[in-house]
Amino acid sequence: MNIILIAIKNLKKNFSFYTLYLISASLVITIFFAFTSFSMNDVMLEKISSDGRVEMMCRTVSVFLMAFVVFYMTYSNGFFLRRRTRELGIYALLGYRKSAIMRLLTLENFFICTASLIIGVLAGGFLHKGVVAFITALLNLSLSDEKMILFNPGAIVQTAIFVLAVISAMFLSNGKVIRQTSLLNLIRLEKHAEKNMKTRIVPAILGLLMILSGYFLALNILQGKDSLWITAGFTPIGMLTLLLVTFGTVFFINSFLPCFMSLTRRSKRFYTEVRIITIPNFIYRIRSNARTIIMLTLFSAATLTITGVMALTLYYPIAAVSRIAPSEIEFRVENTEQIPAVKHILAESQSLESNQTLVTNYSLESNHSLVTNNSLESNHSLLDNMDSSGVTLTLTDIIKVTSDASVLPIEYQIGSAKGDANNEKLTRVPGFECISASSYEQLMTAQGRSDSLEGLLPLTETQCILVKYEPNADGSDETGCVYPLLTDKGPLNLKVKSTTLANPISFANSIGTLIISDEAYNRLVKMTYPRTTVLSLNGPGLKNNESIYTAMEKITDNSPYLQGNSHRIQELLTLNSSTFLLIGFLVVLFFIATGSILYFNNVSAITDSREDLDILKKMGYSSKKIKIIIRNQVFTFFSIPFIIGLTDSLFALLVYKRGLMQNLLGDTLIQYLPVAVSVGVTAAIYLIYYMITKRTCYKIIFSSSVHHAPQSPN
């Protein structure tokens, strides 16, 4: 019979067997085509990349993307080759040469990959369109739909060439197996699993000790300055932790789990009609599929870690903007002409609707109402109760005072507002930067954070509140400390009533902020101290209003002291969104590959165990108990990579968060939200694959109409 006809007939007869392979291959090519289309989208890249950073990321990610696709496709091809070796051996017995068998396999791969290419290009075009629409909406870009091509010809050609390269790689892989396998082994190869690995006590104990030691080193980073990560160095301890966890995971799966399960045989609880089947089966599968399980576990750990790092790196800076730039617009007033200019911009801005109120202590246009509140003798910081739709202007005087206390907080002498873009290089003279309690309350209310004031106010004349830059690494707190402020009339002793992370002014304009009582503040006002005035603007009309912020840049001559909450968030999204999108392509491929490999291996194991399960049926095992055995077997193969991979990744994320990120938000649970979401999404994906795999395995055992392996043509 013609080889082409045989290939077509094989695919038709065993379509259900190849369905998930076709779907997963199509998804992989969909991701690849969408990524290629995005990297060739000059219109989009011109909008989001001005320094070539995104283009460089595209080139870097494309290398990993292509390598991973080749690995996944060749692995899947190898799996199906092992499932079909009995059939191929029959072809050899019938007189087909190995060259003919190679042509048959190549044609089948060509048909499957061609179908996957067509599906992938069609789906990838729409996925690319959706990605572009998402970025356009996220970054408020202006793009014409006419310039956005649904199917980029260059991307189609590049994807087709890459698919041909993948087919060539699978051809070489198949050729190596066929050439090196004898006729007899070809027939029996289907029953061969990976090389059995003997269980040894020493590697089992070593694996447990190594993985626990790695986790211990990761937890040691919580010790702050006394941790090994500080005393011995971050890089050497980091590499040691990585090696301990990686090799510990290998030995833990390869040796410890089989040893541990073997010990359960000595327990009377082992002798139940389900456990007496599932536990020996578990030990066998761990031994015979150790390499695959280890690979999947490390894949899962890498995927979860990358996903968590992406989520933290994108979410945490945005969440920290509430501290870096708490007001919608804020800048240091350097001349009196800036205030009328700000008033004029706000009055002319189209963002102010007719029912909005502009609040200030300067005269306004006739169509705006004037609200004043002279709460302090300085007549600067003011705020009045107003409609929530209004815009509030608040002038705050910051008085710089020194102290001769023997122990001073780190905020007293921080040299710059680290991590905040333009103001990183600004020098700062050591000292406390004092504002009044009234100013603090007014600013926090204007920013919509009045709930953070609970328990802080009021203050007596000798009390103060210290605004921390970040919590102390050792967990200590300055509450109760007394700091003598050096004044013209002798020291003014202030006792710290409480510390807080709720700073009212951006780090560009104030670090080491000390909130003091109005009485103490009025005493300092009468003395000659360095003083700066900060103007803060808040209100819903300013949110995401880039036109007003741009106008403020002109007023302040692009001063590094100009800060804005919405502007900073938009800036972070613009800088990071494209990078995380590109890495996201890899993460999606990891999920597809890991889930598909788990599916293929479980289906293969259940197919091999069908005769054993048929014997159990004849021995009186009910369908319910057979399903329990199948479910336990499938669940074990899914749970090991997920649980161990999740544990490894959580410790990796702990090190990343503590060692490589600033702790501006303290220990609030909200900062761990992105990690929880990424873990939840990963668990949901594993659960979906688990349910699909379990259902397929049930059909293999209980449905006689399903083909359990590829059939030879008649």
FINUDO-278028 format. One line per field, with one value per residue (C-alpha): x negated, y negated, z; residue in three letters. Coordinates in steps of 0.05 Angstrom, whole numbers. Layout:
<rs>
px (X; ...)
py (Y; ...)
pz (Z; ...)
resn (Ala; ...)
</rs>
This chain:
<rs>
px (0; -24; -59; -18; 47; 23; 5; 73; 110; 71; 88; 162; 167; 130; 155; 179; 110; 77; 130; 95; 28; 60; 92; 29; -14; 36; 34; -42; -43; 12; -32; -93; -57; -26; -94; -126; -71; -80; -156; -145; -92; -132; -73; -64; -138; -147; -94; -119; -194; -237; -304; -303; -292; -230; -263; -321; -273; -237; -302; -321; -253; -249; -311; -280; -213; -241; -284; -224; -178; -230; -239; -164; -149; -207; -187; -115; -138; -182; -123; -79; -136; -142; -66; -70; -132; -92; -55; -120; -151; -93; -108; -180; -157; -114; -176; -176; -246; -266; -271; -197; -178; -216; -178; -113; -130; -154; -90; -47; -86; -81; -5; 3; -45; -12; 56; 28; -5; 60; 98; 41; 37; 112; 117; 50; 73; 133; 91; 41; 99; 126; 57; 49; 119; 103; 38; 71; 126; 78; 29; 81; 46; 75; 69; 107; 140; 121; 48; 58; 52; 88; 41; -29; -60; -130; -106; -71; -134; -178; -129; -124; -201; -205; -153; -194; -254; -215; -194; -267; -286; -232; -257; -327; -300; -258; -315; -361; -311; -294; -366; -390; -332; -330; -267; -254; -266; -222; -163; -177; -198; -127; -131; -197; -194; -253; -310; -290; -328; -342; -321; -378; -376; -436; -410; -342; -369; -415; -357; -315; -373; -392; -322; -310; -378; -359; -293; -329; -377; -319; -284; -349; -340; -286; -340; -357; -427; -447; -428; -480; -455; -485; -546; -569; -542; -478; -508; -546; -488; -439; -478; -486; -411; -395; -440; -414; -341; -352; -393; -352; -289; -322; -342; -278; -235; -283; -300; -264; -192; -200; -235; -182; -125; -162; -161; -85; -81; -98; -36; 30; 64; 28; 70; 134; 162; 143; 77; 48; 54; 39; -23; -64; -40; -64; -132; -139; -119; -167; -224; -208; -189; -236; -269; -202; -174; -237; -235; -162; -175; -232; -189; -133; -179; -209; -140; -111; -173; -173; -98; -105; -165; -128; -67; -108; -152; -92; -44; -90; -118; -47; -22; -81; -64; -16; -79; -127; -77; -15; 16; 43; -4; -57; -117; -162; -142; -203; -171; -106; -86; -75; -12; 28; 3; 30; 96; 101; 86; 139; 190; 179; 174; 231; 224; 260; 335; 384; 403; 332; 301; 230; 206; 149; 129; 118; 170; 203; 241; 313; 339; 303; 318; 266; 257; 207; 186; 132; 115; 42; 7; -35; 30; 6; 32; 107; 165; 239; 295; 318; 353; 316; 314; 274; 200; 160; 97; 57; -6; -50; -111; -165; -214; -283; -308; -369; -378; -436; -406; -457; -415; -376; -332; -359; -309; -346; -405; -379; -414; -360; -292; -317; -278; -239; -262; -284; -299; -349; -408; -380; -424; -393; -420; -409; -354; -281; -231; -174; -102; -43; 10; 63; 26; 18; 92; 112; 65; 86; 160; 149; 114; 172; 130; 162; 171; 95; 101; 135; 95; 44; 77; 84; 14; -7; -60; -116; -93; -110; -98; -157; -143; -186; -217; -211; -206; -270; -301; -309; -235; -251; -210; -226; -162; -180; -246; -259; -292; -315; -305; -358; -323; -346; -314; -345; -327; -255; -247; -196; -175; -154; -82; -80; -113; -76; -86; -30; -72; -32; -87; -127; -197; -223; -203; -209; -243; -248; -183; -167; -94; -91; -35; -9; -35; -106; -102; -82; -143; -188; -154; -177; -250; -298; -303; -310; -240; -209; -138; -103; -40; 5; 63; 116; 183; 217; 210; 135; 134; 102; 101; 35; 50; 51; -12; -47; -27; -56; -121; -125; -110; -164; -213; -214; -235; -253; -210; -147; -112; -44; -8; 30; -29; -76; -30; -22; -97; -108; -56; -89; -158; -140; -78; -113; -168; -120; -77; -137; -157; -83; -88; -140; -99; -38; -81; -107; -36; -16; -77; -75; -1; -6; -66; -28; 32; -9; -46; 17; 55; -5; -9; 66; 63; 6; 45; 110; 99; 82; 145; 186; 159; 181; 251; 253; 229; 291; 267; 326; 324; 323; 259; 227; 241; 210; 147; 144; 158; 103; 54; 68; 71; 3; -30; 1; -8; -83; -105; -55; -65; -141; -147; -101; -142; -208; -179; -150; -219; -250; -198; -212; -286; -268; -220; -264; -331; -318; -258; -249; -200; -161; -93; -115; -82; -13; 21; 41; -30; -24; 39; 3; -32; 34; 66; 10; 12; 88; 84; 31; 72; 133; 94; 67; 138; 166; 112; 124; 198; 187; 135; 178; 237; 195; 167; 238; 258; 197; 216; 292; 307; 294; 307; 245; 181; 128; 69; 56; 80; 46; 82; 119)
py (0; -71; -103; -167; -128; -88; -153; -184; -120; -116; -187; -176; -112; -139; -211; -208; -185; -245; -296; -327; -324; -364; -413; -424; -431; -481; -521; -521; -547; -597; -626; -626; -660; -713; -727; -731; -778; -822; -826; -846; -898; -961; -1007; -978; -974; -1047; -1066; -1026; -1026; -1088; -1059; -991; -954; -918; -897; -868; -831; -803; -775; -745; -714; -686; -643; -612; -606; -568; -523; -505; -492; -445; -409; -401; -377; -327; -302; -292; -258; -211; -194; -175; -137; -93; -82; -58; -15; 50; 27; 6; 73; 108; 65; 89; 162; 150; 130; 54; 26; -22; -77; -65; -67; -133; -162; -140; -174; -237; -242; -233; -288; -332; -324; -338; -397; -426; -422; -453; -508; -526; -527; -563; -618; -630; -631; -667; -724; -738; -728; -780; -827; -817; -829; -894; -917; -901; -940; -998; -1003; -993; -1047; -1093; -1090; -1118; -1065; -1062; -996; -1004; -997; -934; -873; -811; -762; -788; -755; -758; -724; -670; -655; -654; -608; -561; -557; -543; -488; -456; -460; -425; -370; -361; -356; -302; -266; -262; -240; -185; -164; -155; -110; -68; -58; -38; 10; 82; 115; 154; 93; 51; 97; 98; 25; 3; 39; 8; -50; -91; -53; -28; -62; -23; -53; -68; -93; -140; -181; -183; -212; -258; -284; -299; -335; -375; -400; -418; -453; -493; -513; -531; -577; -610; -623; -650; -712; -733; -743; -811; -837; -774; -727; -689; -726; -789; -763; -713; -749; -744; -712; -653; -636; -643; -595; -546; -549; -538; -477; -447; -455; -430; -368; -357; -356; -305; -258; -270; -246; -193; -160; -188; -181; -107; -92; -126; -91; -24; -34; -41; 32; 52; 18; 56; -2; 18; 81; 52; 71; 3; -12; 56; 37; -38; -39; 13; -21; -88; -60; -29; -93; -135; -88; -77; -150; -186; -229; -251; -268; -306; -344; -362; -383; -429; -456; -469; -503; -547; -564; -582; -622; -661; -674; -697; -741; -772; -786; -815; -857; -887; -893; -913; -978; -999; -983; -1021; -1084; -1101; -1114; -1138; -1190; -1193; -1255; -1259; -1317; -1346; -1391; -1436; -1509; -1550; -1617; -1652; -1654; -1579; -1582; -1628; -1587; -1523; -1557; -1580; -1510; -1478; -1530; -1520; -1445; -1408; -1354; -1399; -1391; -1446; -1414; -1407; -1453; -1479; -1489; -1536; -1595; -1639; -1678; -1637; -1652; -1673; -1605; -1569; -1575; -1596; -1555; -1574; -1545; -1582; -1527; -1548; -1614; -1600; -1605; -1553; -1483; -1484; -1439; -1443; -1393; -1391; -1351; -1287; -1309; -1372; -1386; -1403; -1446; -1440; -1479; -1447; -1478; -1427; -1450; -1417; -1406; -1368; -1325; -1304; -1238; -1183; -1134; -1161; -1124; -1107; -1156; -1214; -1207; -1171; -1207; -1202; -1174; -1108; -1073; -1134; -1148; -1220; -1237; -1180; -1228; -1283; -1297; -1306; -1337; -1293; -1315; -1308; -1341; -1365; -1378; -1392; -1342; -1386; -1385; -1310; -1300; -1347; -1314; -1243; -1262; -1296; -1232; -1189; -1153; -1180; -1108; -1105; -1160; -1113; -1108; -1161; -1226; -1269; -1286; -1320; -1375; -1326; -1270; -1256; -1205; -1179; -1163; -1103; -1094; -1019; -974; -958; -894; -865; -878; -932; -996; -1067; -1074; -1103; -1133; -1205; -1251; -1320; -1372; -1426; -1494; -1565; -1560; -1493; -1421; -1403; -1331; -1292; -1221; -1176; -1157; -1111; -1096; -1091; -1076; -1124; -1182; -1243; -1271; -1237; -1212; -1262; -1319; -1289; -1230; -1223; -1260; -1275; -1292; -1337; -1371; -1438; -1471; -1445; -1462; -1534; -1541; -1519; -1565; -1626; -1604; -1606; -1536; -1511; -1508; -1481; -1489; -1433; -1440; -1378; -1370; -1316; -1300; -1254; -1305; -1296; -1220; -1195; -1266; -1269; -1336; -1371; -1334; -1356; -1428; -1421; -1398; -1463; -1504; -1468; -1464; -1387; -1389; -1322; -1344; -1339; -1274; -1245; -1182; -1167; -1190; -1144; -1084; -1098; -1104; -1036; -1003; -1032; -1010; -940; -916; -896; -859; -819; -805; -775; -732; -714; -678; -632; -620; -600; -550; -521; -509; -477; -433; -411; -395; -358; -316; -297; -278; -235; -198; -183; -159; -115; -85; -70; -39; 6; 24; 41; 117; 112; 72; 123; 177; 136; 132; 207; 213; 174; 103; 57; 1; -49; -19; -14; -88; -103; -65; -104; -170; -158; -139; -201; -247; -223; -239; -308; -325; -310; -361; -413; -407; -401; -452; -500; -491; -504; -566; -595; -594; -623; -679; -692; -703; -747; -789; -798; -802; -839; -883; -942; -931; -996; -964; -929; -863; -878; -818; -857; -853; -777; -781; -772; -709; -681; -697; -665; -602; -600; -606; -551; -506; -517; -499; -435; -418; -426; -380; -332; -328; -318; -264; -228; -228; -201; -146; -126; -121; -77; -27; -29; -43; 13; -33; -75; -57; -49; -51; -66; -10; 18; 10; 70)
pz (0; -15; 45; 39; 41; 102; 138; 123; 144; 209; 227; 212; 252; 312; 310; 383; 404; 371; 390; 450; 412; 356; 404; 445; 382; 355; 420; 419; 347; 364; 419; 373; 316; 362; 391; 322; 297; 358; 349; 276; 292; 279; 293; 363; 379; 358; 409; 469; 457; 448; 468; 433; 499; 476; 411; 450; 496; 434; 407; 475; 489; 418; 430; 492; 457; 398; 441; 485; 426; 395; 461; 472; 401; 400; 469; 448; 384; 424; 468; 409; 377; 439; 438; 366; 365; 366; 304; 271; 288; 253; 191; 195; 199; 137; 98; 104; 106; 161; 108; 90; 164; 170; 112; 144; 210; 175; 133; 195; 231; 169; 166; 241; 240; 178; 210; 273; 232; 198; 264; 299; 246; 247; 323; 331; 286; 331; 394; 369; 353; 424; 455; 416; 436; 509; 509; 472; 524; 582; 560; 528; 461; 397; 342; 276; 261; 188; 205; 246; 201; 225; 190; 181; 119; 149; 212; 171; 132; 194; 231; 171; 166; 240; 235; 179; 225; 280; 231; 212; 286; 296; 234; 262; 330; 299; 254; 314; 349; 288; 267; 337; 352; 329; 301; 366; 410; 364; 379; 454; 462; 478; 544; 563; 611; 631; 663; 731; 787; 850; 915; 963; 1034; 1030; 970; 1003; 1068; 1029; 987; 1048; 1083; 1021; 1007; 1080; 1083; 1022; 1053; 1118; 1081; 1046; 1112; 1141; 1099; 1149; 1202; 1171; 1184; 1221; 1164; 1124; 1062; 1091; 1129; 1076; 1015; 974; 912; 944; 991; 934; 890; 948; 962; 889; 884; 950; 930; 858; 875; 938; 895; 849; 905; 943; 885; 860; 926; 987; 963; 942; 1008; 1048; 1012; 1020; 1095; 1093; 1072; 1143; 1169; 1175; 1141; 1077; 1070; 1041; 974; 945; 979; 964; 891; 891; 936; 897; 833; 861; 877; 808; 773; 813; 798; 724; 709; 756; 702; 675; 744; 763; 697; 708; 780; 760; 703; 752; 801; 746; 718; 786; 804; 739; 745; 817; 801; 743; 786; 843; 798; 763; 821; 879; 849; 830; 900; 929; 889; 945; 986; 933; 907; 951; 919; 849; 836; 882; 874; 914; 907; 887; 868; 882; 808; 807; 849; 803; 744; 775; 790; 718; 690; 735; 717; 643; 646; 612; 665; 715; 705; 721; 787; 813; 864; 865; 937; 951; 994; 933; 895; 839; 776; 786; 766; 824; 898; 949; 1012; 1064; 1131; 1168; 1218; 1229; 1239; 1177; 1136; 1086; 1100; 1093; 1077; 1085; 1082; 1010; 957; 939; 866; 882; 872; 934; 937; 1001; 1016; 1069; 1102; 1119; 1173; 1174; 1246; 1270; 1332; 1375; 1399; 1408; 1366; 1307; 1258; 1189; 1158; 1192; 1145; 1082; 1026; 972; 957; 929; 875; 852; 781; 772; 845; 859; 850; 894; 954; 1022; 1086; 1147; 1194; 1213; 1167; 1211; 1192; 1238; 1258; 1226; 1159; 1164; 1177; 1120; 1070; 1088; 1083; 1015; 991; 1014; 1067; 1131; 1156; 1166; 1219; 1268; 1333; 1311; 1329; 1371; 1396; 1459; 1455; 1471; 1425; 1352; 1298; 1257; 1185; 1166; 1097; 1106; 1168; 1204; 1178; 1249; 1265; 1317; 1324; 1348; 1388; 1456; 1434; 1453; 1402; 1426; 1370; 1372; 1376; 1390; 1459; 1478; 1461; 1448; 1471; 1431; 1447; 1389; 1401; 1341; 1275; 1209; 1136; 1116; 1091; 1067; 1022; 967; 981; 930; 977; 1046; 1080; 1155; 1163; 1236; 1251; 1312; 1349; 1325; 1389; 1378; 1304; 1319; 1364; 1307; 1258; 1298; 1293; 1234; 1204; 1132; 1104; 1040; 1016; 980; 940; 937; 889; 899; 870; 820; 764; 767; 764; 699; 672; 635; 604; 672; 693; 629; 642; 713; 682; 644; 706; 747; 689; 694; 766; 798; 857; 814; 830; 812; 833; 769; 726; 763; 755; 680; 674; 708; 663; 601; 623; 646; 609; 544; 581; 622; 561; 525; 585; 591; 524; 554; 617; 576; 537; 602; 625; 559; 556; 629; 627; 561; 584; 647; 605; 556; 612; 651; 590; 572; 642; 644; 575; 598; 661; 626; 629; 703; 717; 677; 723; 784; 754; 749; 821; 843; 846; 833; 781; 839; 868; 799; 790; 858; 837; 772; 806; 858; 804; 762; 823; 847; 781; 780; 854; 860; 808; 832; 908; 907; 851; 890; 953; 917; 883; 947; 980; 917; 918; 992; 976; 916; 957; 1018; 983; 918; 932; 978; 1035; 1026; 1043; 1106; 1123; 1095; 1065; 1003; 976; 972; 930; 863; 888; 913; 846; 806; 850; 843; 767; 764; 809; 765; 702; 735; 759; 688; 660; 717; 703; 629; 642; 692; 645; 588; 632; 654; 581; 565; 619; 617; 544; 495; 437; 449; 413; 466; 420; 347; 303; 242; 175; 149)
resn (Met; Asn; Ile; Ile; Leu; Ile; Ala; Ile; Lys; Asn; Leu; Lys; Lys; Asn; Phe; Ser; Phe; Tyr; Thr; Leu; Tyr; Leu; Ile; Ser; Ala; Ser; Leu; Val; Ile; Thr; Ile; Phe; Phe; Ala; Phe; Thr; Ser; Phe; Ser; Met; Asn; Asp; Val; Met; Leu; Glu; Lys; Ile; Ser; Ser; Asp; Gly; Arg; Val; Glu; Met; Met; Cys; Arg; Thr; Val; Ser; Val; Phe; Leu; Met; Ala; Phe; Val; Val; Phe; Tyr; Met; Thr; Tyr; Ser; Asn; Gly; Phe; Phe; Leu; Arg; Arg; Arg; Thr; Arg; Glu; Leu; Gly; Ile; Tyr; Ala; Leu; Leu; Gly; Tyr; Arg; Lys; Ser; Ala; Ile; Met; Arg; Leu; Leu; Thr; Leu; Glu; Asn; Phe; Phe; Ile; Cys; Thr; Ala; Ser; Leu; Ile; Ile; Gly; Val; Leu; Ala; Gly; Gly; Phe; Leu; His; Lys; Gly; Val; Val; Ala; Phe; Ile; Thr; Ala; Leu; Leu; Asn; Leu; Ser; Leu; Ser; Asp; Glu; Lys; Met; Ile; Leu; Phe; Asn; Pro; Gly; Ala; Ile; Val; Gln; Thr; Ala; Ile; Phe; Val; Leu; Ala; Val; Ile; Ser; Ala; Met; Phe; Leu; Ser; Asn; Gly; Lys; Val; Ile; Arg; Gln; Thr; Ser; Leu; Leu; Asn; Leu; Ile; Arg; Leu; Glu; Lys; His; Ala; Glu; Lys; Asn; Met; Lys; Thr; Arg; Ile; Val; Pro; Ala; Ile; Leu; Gly; Leu; Leu; Met; Ile; Leu; Ser; Gly; Tyr; Phe; Leu; Ala; Leu; Asn; Ile; Leu; Gln; Gly; Lys; Asp; Ser; Leu; Trp; Ile; Thr; Ala; Gly; Phe; Thr; Pro; Ile; Gly; Met; Leu; Thr; Leu; Leu; Leu; Val; Thr; Phe; Gly; Thr; Val; Phe; Phe; Ile; Asn; Ser; Phe; Leu; Pro; Cys; Phe; Met; Ser; Leu; Thr; Arg; Arg; Ser; Lys; Arg; Phe; Tyr; Thr; Glu; Val; Arg; Ile; Ile; Thr; Ile; Pro; Asn; Phe; Ile; Tyr; Arg; Ile; Arg; Ser; Asn; Ala; Arg; Thr; Ile; Ile; Met; Leu; Thr; Leu; Phe; Ser; Ala; Ala; Thr; Leu; Thr; Ile; Thr; Gly; Val; Met; Ala; Leu; Thr; Leu; Tyr; Tyr; Pro; Ile; Ala; Ala; Val; Ser; Arg; Ile; Ala; Pro; Ser; Glu; Ile; Glu; Phe; Arg; Val; Glu; Asn; Thr; Glu; Gln; Ile; Pro; Ala; Val; Lys; His; Ile; Leu; Ala; Glu; Ser; Gln; Ser; Leu; Glu; Ser; Asn; Gln; Thr; Leu; Val; Thr; Asn; Tyr; Ser; Leu; Glu; Ser; Asn; His; Ser; Leu; Val; Thr; Asn; Asn; Ser; Leu; Glu; Ser; Asn; His; Ser; Leu; Leu; Asp; Asn; Met; Asp; Ser; Ser; Gly; Val; Thr; Leu; Thr; Leu; Thr; Asp; Ile; Ile; Lys; Val; Thr; Ser; Asp; Ala; Ser; Val; Leu; Pro; Ile; Glu; Tyr; Gln; Ile; Gly; Ser; Ala; Lys; Gly; Asp; Ala; Asn; Asn; Glu; Lys; Leu; Thr; Arg; Val; Pro; Gly; Phe; Glu; Cys; Ile; Ser; Ala; Ser; Ser; Tyr; Glu; Gln; Leu; Met; Thr; Ala; Gln; Gly; Arg; Ser; Asp; Ser; Leu; Glu; Gly; Leu; Leu; Pro; Leu; Thr; Glu; Thr; Gln; Cys; Ile; Leu; Val; Lys; Tyr; Glu; Pro; Asn; Ala; Asp; Gly; Ser; Asp; Glu; Thr; Gly; Cys; Val; Tyr; Pro; Leu; Leu; Thr; Asp; Lys; Gly; Pro; Leu; Asn; Leu; Lys; Val; Lys; Ser; Thr; Thr; Leu; Ala; Asn; Pro; Ile; Ser; Phe; Ala; Asn; Ser; Ile; Gly; Thr; Leu; Ile; Ile; Ser; Asp; Glu; Ala; Tyr; Asn; Arg; Leu; Val; Lys; Met; Thr; Tyr; Pro; Arg; Thr; Thr; Val; Leu; Ser; Leu; Asn; Gly; Pro; Gly; Leu; Lys; Asn; Asn; Glu; Ser; Ile; Tyr; Thr; Ala; Met; Glu; Lys; Ile; Thr; Asp; Asn; Ser; Pro; Tyr; Leu; Gln; Gly; Asn; Ser; His; Arg; Ile; Gln; Glu; Leu; Leu; Thr; Leu; Asn; Ser; Ser; Thr; Phe; Leu; Leu; Ile; Gly; Phe; Leu; Val; Val; Leu; Phe; Phe; Ile; Ala; Thr; Gly; Ser; Ile; Leu; Tyr; Phe; Asn; Asn; Val; Ser; Ala; Ile; Thr; Asp; Ser; Arg; Glu; Asp; Leu; Asp; Ile; Leu; Lys; Lys; Met; Gly; Tyr; Ser; Ser; Lys; Lys; Ile; Lys; Ile; Ile; Ile; Arg; Asn; Gln; Val; Phe; Thr; Phe; Phe; Ser; Ile; Pro; Phe; Ile; Ile; Gly; Leu; Thr; Asp; Ser; Leu; Phe; Ala; Leu; Leu; Val; Tyr; Lys; Arg; Gly; Leu; Met; Gln; Asn; Leu; Leu; Gly; Asp; Thr; Leu; Ile; Gln; Tyr; Leu; Pro; Val; Ala; Val; Ser; Val; Gly; Val; Thr; Ala; Ala; Ile; Tyr; Leu; Ile; Tyr; Tyr; Met; Ile; Thr; Lys; Arg; Thr; Cys; Tyr; Lys; Ile; Ile; Phe; Ser; Ser; Ser; Val; His; His; Ala; Pro; Gln; Ser; Pro; Asn)
</rs>
